[in-house]
Amino acid sequence: YFRVQYQRATFEQLARDFARLGPADQLGLLYDARALGQGGLSPYSDFAELARRTPVDADPVVWQLIADTLGGTAGLYGDMPGADRFKTFARGLLNPVLARIGWDRTPGEADNASVLRASLIGTLAGLDDPGVAAEARRRVAAGQIPGAILEATLAAVGHSADEATYNTLLEGARAATGTIEKDGYYRALMVVSDDVLAQRSLELTLQPEVN
């Protein structure tokens, strides 16, 4: 319903103490910093500063907001100068979080942690993280993809796919019998980075098999 724009000295103090705040207050500050930055009312880097000060073990909902925002911001860079530097910054923030929660659900894990896991895998893949791409390829090859991260893992493979990998994903899509699995494979084909493969995916959308 409203945004809060703190005086500069107050914001800087809140940023320094960000790790001590509760999840609701952390979310409030992050949402405000993002909105004010997008509106040109405050430096957009304020969001990055708060993200940088977020503890690795912060609430999963807080990290999901950060991951989604960093991924969206990276997408706005395109081929502009600074794109690689921003991706490096974002990967540096998110990789320790994924390392903490791991790729596999643990007994008694909160549902929000599972949602965060999928978000981290998808975002890091979009940030060209080689470790995530390699692990995703390994899991797809081994058939070790829990349903909660199926779409994100397939998308991670699709993002960095070469022609051979693309063909493997296409075969998987055509062979899949479950709707969710089939949808995950086809979605993976839609996020390829290679221009030639992207054109193949565009042409594929006009075929009856995906309609």
Salt bridges, closest charged atoms under 4 A:
GLU12 OE2 - ARG8 NE 3.83
ASP17 OD1 - ARG20 NH1 3.75
ASP32 OD1 - ARG3 NH1 3.30
ASP46 OD1 - ARG8 NH2 2.61
GLU49 OE2 - ARG52 NH2 2.71
GLU49 OE2 - ARG53 NE 2.65
ASP104 OD2 - ARG139 NH2 2.98
GLU109 OE2 - ARG105 NH1 3.97
GLU109 OE1 - ARG117 NH2 2.62
ASP111 OD1 - ARG105 NH2 3.19
ASP128 OD2 - LYS87 NZ 2.74
ASP128 OD1 - HIS159 NE2 2.89
GLU135 OE2 - ARG138 NH2 2.89
GLU135 OE2 - ARG139 NE 2.65
GLU151 OE2 - ARG187 NE 3.98
ASP183 OD2 - ARG187 NE 2.66
GLU209 OE1 - ARG174 NE 3.04
